[in-house]
Structures are given as structure tokens and as C-alpha cells.
Amino acid sequence: MEKKIPQNTITRDVKYLAEPTGNIYETVVILSKRANQIALAEKKELAKKLEDFRTEHDTMEEVFENKEQIEISKYYERQPKPDLVAISEFEAGELYYRTANTDEA
């Protein structure tokens, strides 16, 4: 089941985003770390798919005419941005996060 993630940035209530952690700065750190994880995973996946098209002697004509490679690239361009995915997961309660223990003995 695919969840509906907005393609464009939407205005959000900062108080609502800060509710789960109690601190907007903690929320921003959690969201940025998750967005980085998503972006890295997508980058690896795209590189793996495009590796199939790599040859030792690519000419400029071959690069511009490879329709499958262009379609794969366009697919990833249409995907929602990693930060929007992270926010959607956070709002749905799908992210697991924990804070470091700050007790000093």
C-alpha cells in the first residue's frame, strides 16, 4: 500500500510538529537525519540501476539516446523529496527515535 506524500512543500504548524518530542529543534534533527537516510538510499538505488547502462566506451550519442536510462532518471525525479517523506513518516508515527541519556553522575 503506497501512502500519499505531497509533491510540493506545504505549510505546517510548528507546534504540531514539536508535540511528539516536546522540542522543535529535536524534531528538526530527527527529520533531517531521516531525510539524509532516505536520500542516501535513493542515491544508492539509482546508481545501482544506472550501472547496468555503463560501458567503457560511451559516446555522446549513446548517452543521449538511451531511453531506458532516461526513464529511470525521470522516475526518480518524480519521487517526493526525502524531507517530505521524512515529515510524512514522522506525522504518521512511523519513525523510531531515541534521545541519548543526559544523566551526569
Summary of the structure (lengths in Angstrom):
residues: 105
radius of gyration: 19.1
end to end distance: 47.5
largest distance: 66.6
contacts: 199
relative contact order: 0.17
helix: 58%
strand: 0%
